[in-house]
Amino acid sequence: MGQPRTIYRVLILVQIITAVGIASASADTAAGKFGIRPPDTIIDQAGRRIVIGKPFERVISLYGAHTENLFSLGLLSEIVGVSRHDDYPPLARTKPVFSYHDDPEKFIAARPDLVLIRPMIDRGYPQFVAMLEKSGITIVSLQPGSVDEMMIYLAALGMLTGRQEQALRLTAKFNQSIDAFRNLTRSNAKRQRVYFEAIHNKMKTFAPGSMAIFALESAGGINVAADAESVNNTNIAYYGKERIMARASEIDVYLAQYGAMNRPTVAIIKQEPGFQIIKAVARNRIYIVDEKIVSRPTMRLLEGVYTIGRCLYPDIFDERAVKILDSINE
């Protein structure tokens, strides 16, 4: 990436940070995947430069997080299609279903002016993407990997759809809620040490800086695998059974995400050979959490913080935490 592009991405992120209050963000790191150049241009993760003459009005979303966020921005009639497993919010189920496995003609017939994808589709289905672009449909590929990037991402969605003010309100609410959750455990002297499993059969955890670890730490937990290293610059990190076992006496709580790539149960974790010596396993402090609330760049990440907090500190994440969660929808 050339220096001029890096510079203006950083400058714009600083403006967003000022607007939504991310005082501790690293601008250069968070802007590394995509950027915004006011008043009318964004650059997506494939390097596409999208000049926004007017808000897009007929949008197909091929990623569940995009769908959730479009609805959170107050869009309804503008969403003309969603991906096949999108079920949140419930209104998503009322929308026509599309897939990158479909014939591009199906998309063209729906007359979208914007199709939102993520990098995996760009990499895996370049011919499909090229045919849509050839037909005049704007393609934007976005998928933030950290909460700092999520702030830029929400701002980008707001620009694309003419909902900039709504995007700023969402990010402000998000940061206010995170601060409120953190305040609940700020004076807690006995912090719980947690191993957070990403993929059980490969003994992988989450990379430091990932959304799942952000949720864990915002709930007051300490990540025992803070020395894990990212695999191929993703949010997943290989840790290995030997390293987990070496920290067996330190692990107060064992968390595992449940989703498409990891379908653990408490029984599976308890029956893993050797895991009986892990303190959390011996004390039955194993909890399964839905990946959709800990690994996706949506407002439901706040639900993930609350859910983890209830697992770690049920006496602290009480009615006060419920009020914080409820305030999101006010």
Buried (B, 14 or more C-beta within 10 A) or exposed (E): EEEEBBEBBBBBBBEBBEBBBBEEBBBEBBBBBBBBBBEEBBBBBBEBEBEBEEBBBBBBBBBBBBBBBBBBBEBEEBBBBBBEEBEBEEEBEEBEBBEBEBEBEEBBEBEBBBBBBBBEBBEEBEEBBEBBBEEEBBBBBBBBBBBBBBBBBBBBBBBBBBBBEBBBBBBEBBBBBBEBBBEBBEEEEEBBBBBBBBBBEBBBBBBBBBBBBBBBBBBBBBBBBEEBEBBEEEBBBBBEEEBBBEBBEBBBBBBBBBBEBBBBEBEBBBEBEEBEEBBBBEEEBBBBBBBBBBBBBBBBBBBBBBBBBBBBBEEBBEEEBEEBBEEBEE
